[in-house]
């Protein structure tokens, strides 16, 4: 019996980013360029900023028929382009994406229009946003949402309820 041993060698270029590359990029974006999270992320402030939002329901936490309240847990996936957070990957060791705390960048004001409680900022300090070198930003705030609903349990247990979560930006 003859056994063959094949050794494959792949020639190519390995791209490796160091923490220095990341530090240099963060310094360039947030210090040298004086990025300000209070300013809309557009070079032309009169142009409308497109924001894409989707909602993923993780679970229904509770239904209160007396208060007419639905409590759900889920997260939003929010996408937009931040023209002020772009870079050339080859200038930073091939670095194509970074993660930064949500409080460090501009985010759209999104709220639950038919919310049951006071308005508050989505997400938490520990939530990171993903930023691609072309300025594409993805933010995924996880939240418990309390929604006002018209619940009618007249035909319980054969009733059917509909409750919309209406997000506005």
PyMOL commands that set and color helices and strands:
alter all, ss='L'
color gray80, all
select helices_A, chain A and resi 19-32+89-92+102-104
alter helices_A, ss='H'
color red, helices_A
select strands_A, chain A and resi 52-64+69-81+97-101+111-112+128-132+136-139+142-148+167-168
alter strands_A, ss='S'
color yellow, strands_A
deselect
rebuild
show_as cartoon
